[in-house]
């Protein structure tokens, strides 16, 4: 279809925009007789008298009101005349704001008929049909359409005249004007250039709506995750919605001033630049969930009714590009590929309209680009430079970040975030979800699906919540697949490299079973079969390494033929061998051709195969007693492309994890130096390597030379931005236990969420360093008497006069240490006995307390108010957060007396919070009134459990709290207190 054949369809749209919309504007104005022409409609309805008004805005529950989006609200506020309103918005306002209309749920709003509501519904349906059906139309079809529309519009005006008591003369005037408009559109020749100028947005909406429907059905727009197909007998697709858990994002470098980013706010970070396109760069390690994030966003965009990602519904189109694909090389190719059904129909408009629409372009895996896809991405970014309604989201591994950034023109507003993975506290949930989905999707794969106890036992053995490599969803999914298919192998703690090795073993086991049944190999002995498979695998490893150097994730035809030929030589079945370690992908080009190709399910597996190639090459060189140099092996392999070490980071890390025990320290140092040359320079990167080798002594020593200390060395002076002490978290305890033995004396921070007993392996190495922060969160949130000896032992090893922050329990020994420190700035204490309350009184009267900036005190009901003999006061800048735990109706007086005893009435910087409390609205009112009667005034704020009151009750309580205590009140999710 060309524009010339769309003539009459275009005239239908013109009739709807010029005539039908005008009729609905008249209905809205007639139905709101008391509205001042100078006021907007929202202001008008808000001043209606609830006792007399007969509008649905007043009569209907507000929860039933149709919701206006931001664009619609802005139109209503800025246009008092309703001239710019479209038919959809006009119908919403007529339903809500006009007098004497049928109730919102009345069938008249959705049925054909001759009442005013029926006729308005029919006008809306006529517009929707025009926008979603083909514009191609014959002259007789147009004449019939115009006749029917004319009758409906005149009937609508007539019914509105009767409903709103307008005069016959006014009705006659409106009909005459309507006739003039429709006759002009019917009789005048259509100038397509004029049409595009005057009705461009409607034509674009029509086409874009159809294109969006096509995209949602496109085979590349997956709403599923396909986990390691080669391990299952049939293709497995897991519903992304059922396995997706909230990932952790950071903005800013981990060693700098980074901040958490809520995953639902991701798109919003880049939006809001009215004059330039935006690019959002999502950086994440291999397996951190970048492609899963893309699948989730695609699903959310496709399902507009459940759109939870803020700002995503602002894009009319979502264009998905995968860096690994090699069959497209230009923006035009991409448009033809994605919109094959519409290419011929809209050939004169398609590329232009897509480029000018509100558009989200997702480029998944810019680290996986090849020659063709690099040109495609470059062209897309060039084409979109002039569209401020376009956002481009790019995912990449860290090692390819700088190269990817070079493709982005300077005209784009750029935002960068890091996808860290799945945070602690959600990993168990992910495993349970994944296993449930596996069981639903492929119930026959596992002979005995794991029980909940089996899963929990595995989680405990693998230390899923603490080990850092389990923040990566790919590693967790491997654990789930192994548990489901090979549960007896998951009875010990595994590193990331060991997980890949177990998958490889499982693959070999499944292949062995198939080869036993294959006519070509069934007569071979087991040893002979294994030798042949290992021989063929060596060829696969080499081809995969070569493909990596050429930026190819799919095997080229030449490589695939080599592997098939190798099968023929070894008398192995080619289809079985290729399918065992790779997946077959069929790609349809924009010319309609099907391309079958082999690829690995994830780039991490290709890195693993490449690392295996280097490891085997070294093994062969050692047998020949030749010198073994990793870099020399890499650069001397026949057929390789130009090697960029930065793209080999993951391969080299896997190689370190696979290092045999017979490698000497020189060879280990050789690989570690290569890692540093490849761009591994951040602490977390080195710690990942150490943990992947189970803290190998040779590896730790080699890494110590490269481990960054920045401004953390004791005795050196740096600017604040460079000051960077070591932070020891739960997942890094084992690695630092070995590394701190070797590192020079430096400043460290302990930030431990779990059991403090896990720090025992650090004790011997920590006393060589200076601890400036001591934070044991479990002992603060959930103190028990048995942890005091452990805390005392830790403090005796790591105590430093330079301590600036302490979080934990309060005991006699802790008090004596805190009183001797003059550098303390932050203290968080748990008080669960009268004796501890006495110790708190001593602390807040000591000289060290005068230097504090921040104090948190958590008090349990075991503490008697009489034990509090001194209120908390300090310097003028001290901020105090007081937590009263487990407050019930019977403990309101206890809580109020405790607050009155602890706070200093002359200071305002207090916040009072009530974790795990069970009061309802009446209980909180009683609490506020009791506090007021006890003279508690001018505190900063009061926080109550989110679940204890509703949002409406929160507003009411906030007003009471402000009037009584001079403080705000809000609802808080005390998640850490409830674990």
N, C-alpha and C positions, 0 to 999 in steps of 0.2 A: 504494500500500500504506500503510495506517495502522497504528498500533501494535496495534490490536485484531486485525488479520489476521496479526500476527507472533507470536501466542501460542505456537504449537507450535515454531516456530523458536527462540524465546527459551528454551523448555524444553530443547531440544537443547543449547544453550549451557550451561544450568544443569547438565545431566547431565555434560557434559564437564568443567566447572569443579569441580563438587562430587564427582563419582564417578571419572571417568577420571584426573583429576589426582591424586586420593588414591591410586589404584592405582599410579601411577608413583612417587609418594613412597614407598610401601611397598617397591617394587622397589629403589629407590635405597638405602633404609635396610637392607634385607635383604642387598644386594650389597656393603655396606661394613661387615662385621661387627666390624672392629677399631677403628671410629671412636668416640671419646669424645663423648658427647652435648654436652659443653661446648666442643668445638673445631669450627672451621669445616672444610668439606670440603677447601679448598686446603691448610690446615695438615696435615690428615690424610694426603693423598696425598704430600706432600713428605717425610713421615717413613717412607714405605714402604721396605722393603728391596729395592733393585734386583735382588738376586741371587735372591730368592724370590717376589716379587710377581707375580701373574698378571693385573694390570690393564693395559689398553691405555695408560694413562698412562705406565707403565714400559716396556712391550713395544714400543710404536710410537715411531718417530722424531717428535720434538716438532714438526718442520715439518709433519707430517701432522695434528696435533691441531686440532680445531675451535677457532676463535678466539672468546673471550668478549669482548663489548663492555663498556664501562665500567659500564653499568647492571647487566649480569649479574654482573660481578665484585663490584660493591658488594653485591648481594643475597647472593652466596655468602659474602662476608666477614662480613656483618651478621646472617645468619640461619642458625644452626647446625641448626635443625630442618627446613629446606627447605619450610616451610609457605607461604612467599610466592613460591616458584619457579613459573614457568609451565611448560606442557608442553614448550615448545621447550628451555628451560634444563634441565629434568629429563632429557630424552632425551640431551642433550650430556653431562651428568654421568654418567648410567648407562653410556654408551658408554665414557667415559674411566676412571671411578673404580670401577665394579663388577667383581667377580672373575669370571673365566671367561666373559667375553662374547666374541662373534665379533669378529675383527679389524676395524678401522675401514673397510676397503675391501671387506668381505665383502658379497655380494649380499643376504644376509638382512636387512640394514638398509634395503633399498629394494624388497623383493618381498613379495607376499602369501604366506602360508604359516602353519604352526602351531607354529613354533619361537618362543621368547621374543622374539628380535630381530624376527621378522616381526610379531608381535602388537603390540609397542611401536611399530613403524613404522606399523601400521594405525591405532593410536590417534592418533598425530600427524597422519596424513592426514585422519582424521575431524574433528579440530579445525580443520585448515586449510580443509577443505571447508566446514565450518559458518561459518567467518569470511569466506569469499569468495563464498559462494552466497547467494541470496535467503533471507531469514528466513521468507518466506511458506510455510506448510506445512499440509496437511490432517491431520485426526486419524489416519486410517489410515496415512499416511506417517510420522507421528510414532511411532505404535505399532510399525511395522516397524523404524524407526531405533533405537528404544529396545531392542527385542528383540535386534537384531544387536549393539548396543553392550554390552548386558548379557552376552551370550555371550562376546564378545571380552575383556571385563574379567575375567570369572571364569576364562577360559582363561589369561589373562596371569598372574593370581595363582597358578594351579595350576602353570604352567611355572616361575614364579619360586620357588615352594615347593620344586620338585624340584631346580632349579639351585643353590639356596643352602641346601638341606638343612634346611628349616624343618619343624616338626611338623604333623601333620594337624589337631590341635586349633587351632593358630594360624591355619591356612588357613581352617578352618570359621568361626572368629571374624571374620576379615576379610571373608569372603563374606557373612556375615549382616549385618554393618554396611553393606556395599555395597548389599545388597537393601533395607535400610531407607531409605537415602538416595534410591535411584532410585524406590522406590515412593512416597515422600513427594512427590517432584517430579512424578511422573506423576499422582497422585491429587488433590493440593491445587489449588484454583483459583489462577490466576496473577494476582497483583496487579502491574500494570505499573509502578506507582510504586515498589513494593518491588524489582522487577526492575532498574529504572534505578538505584536506590540501591545494590543489592548487586552488580550485574553491569554497571554503567555503562561501565567501562573496556573490557570485552569487546564490548559492543554498539558502543561508539565505535570500537574497533579494526576491527570488521567493516565498519562503514559507511565509516570513513576510508580503509581499504584500497581499497575499491571506488572511492571518490572520487579517490584518488591515481591509480588506473589510468585514470580518465576524463581527468584533467588531462594525463597524459602523452600522451594521444592528441588533446588539444584543438588546433585549428588555430592558435591564437595562441601556442602553446608551441613556437616555432621552434627547431630545432637547426641552422639554416642561416642564412647571411648572403646577402642578395639585393642584389648590387651594381649599382646604376644600371640598372634593367631597361630603361629607354627607349633604351639604347645597343645592346641586343641584339635579335635578331629573335624570340627566345623567352625565356620566364622562366628565369633562371639562379639556381640555389641552390648556394652553396658550403658544404660541410660545415665547421661551426665548429671541429670538432676538428682538422681538417687545416690550418687557417690561424691558429689561436690561438697567440700567443706570450706569454711572461710579461710583463705590463705593470709599470710602475713606479708605486708608490703612496707617498705621503708623509703623515705625520700631523704636524700643526703647520704654521704658515705658512712659506713658503719664505724670507721675510726674518727669520723668528724661529728658534726651536730646533726645526727639523723633523727627523723621523727616517724612515728607510725602513721600509716595511711589506711583508712577504712576501705576495704575492697569495693564496697558499693559506691564510694566517692571517686573511684579511679578516673572515670571519664570526665567528671566535673573538674578535675585538676587542670585539664587542658582547655576546657571551654571558657568562654567569656572574653575572647579577643574579637571584637566586632569587625576589625579591619584587616585581619590576617588569618590564614589557615594555621592549624595547630598540629603538632606532632607529639605524641606521647610515647616515650621509649620505655619499654618494660624489659629490664635486664634481669636475668636469672640463670643460675647454674644449670648444667645438663640435668634434666629430671626434676626441676623445681616446680613444674606444673604450668609452663607457659602455653603449651598447646591445649592443655585441659582448660585453662582460663579462656582461650580463644573459643573453644567448643562451647563453654558455658555462656559466653557473651553472645555467640551466634544463636544459641538456643533462646536466650532471653530476648534478643531482638526479634526473633521469629515469632515468639509467643507474646504478643503485646499485652495480653490480659494479665500476665504474671511478671511484667517487667519490673525488676527490683533494683537494677543498676541505675543510679541517678544520672539523668541526662541522656540515657540511651534511646529513649523514645523520641528524642528530638531529631533523630536521623531517619530520613525516609528510605534510604538505601544503605546496606552494609555490603561492601565489596571485600571479598576475602582472597588474599594472595598468599601462596606458600612458597617460601624461598627455595625449597628443594625442587619445585617443578621446573622443567626445562623446555616445555612445549609452547611457551608464550614469550614474546620478547618486546611487545609494545602495548601501549594503552588500547589501541585499536584492536589488537589481537584479543586482549582481555575482554573487551566489551562484546566482541563477536562470540567469544567462548561462553561467557556467562549468560548472554541473552540471545542464544541461537534462535528461539522461536520468534523473536521480535526484530531481528536484524534486517530482514527483508521488508517487514511492515513499516518500520520507522527509520529507514536507512538515512534519511536526510536530517533527522532530529536526534537520533539515539545518543551518539557520543556527546553531542553538545548538551543535551538535557541532563544526562548523567553527571557530567562534569560540573554543571551549574546547580545541582540539587544539594539538599542537606544530606551530607554523605559521610559515612564512617568507613575508612579504608583500613583493613587490618592486614598487616604484612607479618605473617608468622614465620619466624626463623630467618632473620636476615643474615645470621651466621651460616646458613646453609645454602646461600645463593651460588648459582653457577653463572656462566657467561650470559645465557639467555635471560634468566630471571633478574640478573643485575641490571640489564638494559631495560627490562620491564619496569622494575622499581624506579629506576632513574626517570623513565618517561612519565610514570604515574605522578611522581613528586613534582615534575616540571609542569604537567598539565593542570595540577590542582593548585598551583601557586596563586591564582587569581580568585580562588573561592574561599571566602572567610567562613563559609558554612561547612567546610570540610575539616574533619579531624582524621589524622593518620595515626594509627597505633602500630608500633613496631616492636616485635619481641626479638631478643637476641641473647646469646651467651655473653658473659663479661669480656671474654678474649676477643670477640669480634665487634665490641661496642664502638671503638674509635673508627674502625673502617666503615661501619654502618652510618655513623654520624656524618661522615664525609659525603654521603649521598644526599643528605638533607639540605636543600637550599636555605640560605640565610633569611629568606622572606618568611619562614615558618617560625611561629612561637613554639619553643621546645620545652618540654617537661620530662624529666627522667625519674623513674622509680625503680627500686629493686624488689623483685619477687623473691622473698626469702624462702618460702615453702609453707609447710603446715606447722603452726606453733604448738608448743607443748599444751596439753589439755584437750587437743582435738585429734590427735593421731589415733588414739584408740577408736574414736568415733569413725574415723575414715576407714580403718581396718574392718570394723563391723559392717559398715555400709558396703564396702567393696565385696566382702565375702557373701553378704546377703544377696547382692546383685549377681555375683557369680553363680550362686546356687539357683536363683530364679532363671538365669539365662542359659546355663549349661548344666543342668542337674545331673546329667549322666557322666560328667567328666571325673568326678570324684566318687570312688566306691563307697566311702563313708565320709560324708561331709563333716567338717569339724564342728563340735558342739561349742556352746558359749564358754564352757570351762576350758576346752582345748584352746580356744582363741585367747582367753585371759591368761592361760599358762604360757602361751607363746609370747604374748605381749610382755609378760614378766621376764621370761628368759632372754628375749631380744632387747630388753630395756628400751622399748620403743619410745617412751615419753622423754627419755633423757638423752639418748645417743643422738649426736648432731646429724649424722647421715640419714636419720629417719625423719628429718624435717622435709626431705625431698619426696614428693608423692610417688615418683617412679620407684624408689626403693621400697616404700610401703606397699605399693601394688605388687612388686615382686614377692614380698613376704606373703601377701594374701594368696597369690597364685601358687606359691610353693606350699603353703599351708593346705590349700585346697587340693592340690595334685600330688604332693609328696610330703605329707605332714611329719613323717619320721625323720626328715632331714632338718626340721626346724626346732631341734631340742637343745640348741646351744646359741650363744651370742655370735652374731656374724657381722663382719665389716661389709662395706659397700662392694668391694672387689669380690668377696666371698659370695655375696648374693648373686652377682653375675656368673660366678663359677658354678654355683648350684643350678642356676638356670641352664647353663651349658651342659652340666651333667644330666639334668632332666631331659634336655633335648636329645642327647646321645642315647639315653635309655629308651626313649620313645622311638627313635630312629632304629635302634637295634631290634626292637620288636617288629617293626615293619619290614626290615631287611630279612629277618628270619622267614617271613611269609612271602617274600618276593621270589619269583621263579629264577631270577638272575643270580641271587645271592644266598638262597636257602641252603645250598649244599656246602657253603664255606664253613669252616670251623670258626668259633667265636674269635679266636686270636687273629685269624686271617682277616675276618671282617673288620675288626677294630683297627688293624694296621692299615687296611685300605682306606678306611674312613679318616684316620689321622693323616694319611698321605694327601687325601683330597682336601682336608681342612687346611693344610699348609698352603695349598694353592688359593683357597678362599681367603685366608688371612692376607696373603700378598695382594690379591686383587682389591680387597677392601682398603688396604693401606694406600694403594695407588689411586683408587677412587677418591679417597680423602684429600690427597694432594691436588686433585683436580676439582675440588669442591663438588663432588658428585655423591649423592646419597643413594642414587639408583645405579645399578650396574649397567654400563654401556653394553651394546650388543656384542662388541668384540670380547669383553671380559666374560659375559655370559657364555659365549661360544667356547672360550678357553676352558671354563669350568665343566661344560658339557663334554668337551673333548677329553678332559681329564677323567671324567666318569667312564667314558668308553674305554680308555686305556686301562683303568683299574677294574673294569667289569662291574661297575656300580650303576644302579638305575638313576639317570640324571634327574627325572622329575622328583623322585623321593629325596635325593640329596639336596637339591635346590630348595624344595619346599620345607625341608627340616630346619634350615637356618635363616630363611628369608621369606618374605611375603610377596605375593604376586599382586601388582597393581595395574589396573587397566585405566589408562588416561585417554579421554576423548579430546582431540584437538579441536580448535575452532573451525577447522575445515571438515570436521565430522569423522576424522579417522580415529580408529582405536589403536592405542599403543600399549602393548603388554611389556611390563618391565619388572625386574626384581629389585627389592630394596629391603633394608633392615627396618624393623618396626620402630626403632628409635635410634637417633644418632649415637647414643651412648653405647649401643651394641656394636656399631661400626668402629667406634673408638676402642672398644674392647678387642675386636678382631685385629685392629691395627697394632695394638699393644702386644697381642699374641704373636704377630708376625715378627716384631722386633725381638721378643723374648726367645722365640725359636731360632732366629738368625744368630743370636748370641750363643745359644746352646750349640749350634752347629759349628760356629767359629771356635768355641772352647774345645770341641772334640778334635778339631784340626790343629789345635794349639796355635791359633792365630789371635792377633790382638783384637779385643772386643771394644769397640767404641760406638755408643748408641747413635751419636750424630752422624758418624761416618756411614753406618748401616742405613739410616734414613735417607741420606742424600745420595747414596750410590745405588739405590734400588732402580733397576731398569724400568722405564715407562712412567716415572713419576712426573708430576707437574711441579711448578715452582712452590717450594715448601715455605709456608709462613709458620714459624714456631708458635706464634700466638694462637693459632688455630689448633695446635696440637696439645694444648694444656690438659684437657681431659684424658687424652690418650696417654700422655706421659705420667699423669697421676695414677692411671690404672696400671701402667707398667711398674711404677714404684710399689703398688699394692700387690703385684704378682712376683716381686723379686724373690728368687729362690734363696735358700739359706747359704748356698755355696758362693754367692756373689761376695766379693771382698769389698772393703770399705771404699776403695778407689772407684770401683764401678758404681756403687751406690751414690757416691759423691758426684760422679759424672752425670747421672740421671737427675739428681737434685739440682745441680747447676743448670742443666738444660731447662728444668721447670722454671727456675728463676729467670733464665734468658727468655723463656716463653711468656713472661709477664706475671708469674705468680709472685706477688709481693705483699699481699695483705695477710694479716695474722690468721684470719679465719681460713684462708686458703691453705696455709701451711699446717694449721691444726687439723684440717680435714685429711691432709696427706698423712700426718702422724697417726691419726686414729685409724686410717685405712690399712696401716701396717701393724696394727695392734701395738703401737708404740715401740717399734723396732729400734734397738739401741743404735744401730748403724745409721738409720734414717734420721733419728732425733739429733745425733751429733752433726750430721751433714746439714740439717735444716737450721741448727742453732746459729750458723754463720750468716744466714740470710734473714733470720727472724727480726722483724722491725720492733725497735724499742722507742723510737721517736724521743719525745721529751720526758719519758718515764725514767730515764737513768738518774739515779740519786746524785745530787751535787751539781747538776747542770741546770742552766736557766733557759727557758723557752717562752715565747709568747703564748698566751692562753690558747689560741687556736691550734698550736702544735702540741700542747700538753696532752699526753696520751698514755695513761697508765694501763697496765694489763688488767683485764677484767676476767675473772675466773667464774664461769657459770657451771651448772650441773653437768652439762654435756661435755665440758672441757676439762674436767677434773683429772682424768687419767692422762691426757696428753700433757697438761701442765705439770703433773706429778713427775714426769720424766724430764721435761724441758727446763723447768726451773732449777734443776740440779746444775745445768750447764750454763744458763744465761748469767750475765753479770748482775750484780745487785741492782734491783730496780723496784719501782713502786707497783703494788698490786692492789686490786679491789676484789673482795670476795662477795659474790652476788648469787646466793644459793637458795633455790626454791624448795628442794627436796630434803631428805634426811641428812642432817649435819654429820652423821657417822660416816657418810661417804667421803668425807674430807680426810679420813685417816691416812690415805696414801699420799696426801700432800704435806703432812706434818713435817717430815724430815727435810723437805726442800723449801718450805715456806719460811723457816727461820733464818734463811740466808737473805731474805728480802724485806721490804718495808710495806706493811699493810696499812693503807690509808682509809679503806672502807671495809666494814665488817657487817655484812647483811645476811642474816639467816631468817628467811621469811617464814618458814614453817614454824619455827620456834616463837615467832611473833604472832602469827595468826592462830596457831593451835598449840599453845604451850602445855607441856606435861612435865612432871617432876623428874622423870628419868633422863631428860635431855640436859639438865644443869651440869652434871659431871662432864658430859661431852663438850659443852660450850666452854666450860672452865679450862679443859685440856687444850682446846683449840686456841683460846685466848692466850694461854701461857706460851704458845709457840709463835703466834703471829702478832702479839701485842706490840704497838708502836706508839711513842709519844706524838707521832704525826697523824694519828687517827682523826679523821674529820667527820665520819658518820658511823653510827652503831645502830643496828636493828636486831632485836632479840629479846631474851628474857632478862629480868633484873635479879641478880643474886648478890650476896655479900662480896664475893670476889669481883664481880662485874662492877659493883659500886666503887670499890676501892680503886679499880683501874680507871673508871670514868672520871673520878675526882682528881686524878693526877694528870689529866690531859687538858691542855689549854687550846688545842686546835679544833676541838669539837664544834661542829656547826649544825649537825642534824642528828637527832636521837629519836628512835621509835622503840617503845618499851611495852611489854605485856605484863600486866599486874593482875595476879590471880589469887593473892592471899594477903592477909593483913600485914604479915611480915614484909612482903614486897612493898606494900603501901608505905610502911615505915621507912624502908630504904629509899623510896621515891621522895619522901619528905626530906631526907638527908641530902639527896642529890640536888633538889631544886633550891636548897639553901646554900649549896657549895659555890665557891668562886668560879669553878669551871662552867657552871650553868649560865653565868652571866654573858658568856660569849656565844650562846646558842642563837641561831636564826630560826630553827624549825624543830618543833617537838610534837611527837605523836604518842599518846598514851591510851592503851586499850585496857579497860577495866572489866572484870567479870563479876557476877553477882556474889561470888564468895567473899569479896572485899566489903568490909563494913564501913559506912560513911564516917564513923567515929575515928577510923584509922587515918583519915585525911585531916591533918591538923594545920596545914599551911596551903594557901592557894598558889597556883602556878603563876609566877611573874618573873620577868627577866628584863633584858634591855628593851628599849622601845620598839625594836624591829622584830621581836620574836613572834612567830606564828605558831599557834597551838591548835592541834586537832585532837579532840577528846572523843574516844569511842566507848560507848556504854553497850556491852554485849548482852544478848538474850533477855531483853526487857519484855516482860509480860504485863498483863493488867495488874497482877499482884505486886509488880516491882516498879511501878511508876513512881511511887514516893521515894524508893531507894535511889532511882536514877536521878530524880530531881534534887535530892539532898546531896548526892555525889557531885552533880554539876555545880550546885551552889557552893560547895566546900572547895572545889578545885579551881574555879575561875576567879580571875582578878577583875572586879567590877570596873576598875579604872582603865582597863585595856580592852580594845575592840577585836583584836586579831585572834578570835577563837572560832572554831567550827566544831559543832557537836554532831556526832553521827551515831547511828543505832543499828549496827549489823545484827542479823539473825533475830531481830525483834518481831513480835507477833501482834502488835497493837493494830486495831482498826481505826477508822476515822475518829470515832468518839474517844478512843484511848489517846490519840495524838492531841486532840483538843484539850483533854484533861491534863496531859503532859505540859502543853504550852501554858495553860492557865496556871498550873502549879509552879512552873518556873518563874512566871511573872510575879506571882505572890511572894516568891522567895527572893525577889529583887534582882533576878537575872535580867540584864538589859544590855542592849547595844552589842550583842555578839554578832559575828559576821554571818553565820548561816547554820542551818539545821538540816541534816540529811536523814531520810528514812528509807526503809527497804522498798524497792520498786513494786514488789508484789503486795504490799500492805494496803495501798490506796490506789484509786483510779486517777486518770489525768484530770478529770473534773474536780475530784476531791483535792488533788494537789493544788489547783488554783485557789480553792476556798481556804485550805489550810495555810497557803502562802500569805494570803491576806490577813488571816488571824495572827500568824506568826509575826508579820511586819508590824501590825498594830500593837501587839503585846510585848514582843521582845526586840523589835527593831531589827529583825533578821529575816533573810529569805528562807524558804523551805523548798527542798526539791526531793525527787525520788531518785534513788541510786541503786544500781545492781551490784550488791556487795558480793561479787562472784568469788573473790579470793577467800572471803570469810566462810563461804558455804561449802568449800571443797572438803 
